[in-house]
Amino acid sequence: MDAALFWNAILTLLVSFGGWMVRSVIADIKALEKQMFECQSQMNDKFVRRDDYHDDIVRIESKLDKIFDLIEKKADK
């Protein structure tokens, strides 16, 4: 009977250690998910979408074209 008690104690320790490891890994995964969510939510604040950037560049180019036209008209006079 002592051998069965010994094996039960060893299995109990192994299962307890395995459960602790699984709980630790799950906690780390949840922390990583939280960090990724925060990073994704802040990404819109730091970066400009390509469409918005393209629209702004087109507006700037049109304004510069108007300015250059005015300069050329004054230079021709």
Secondary structure, DSSP 8 states (H G I E B T S, - for coil): -HHHHHHHHHHHHHHHHHHHHHHHHHHHHHHHHHHHHHHHHHHHHH---HHHHHHHHHHHHHHHHHHHHHHHHHHH-
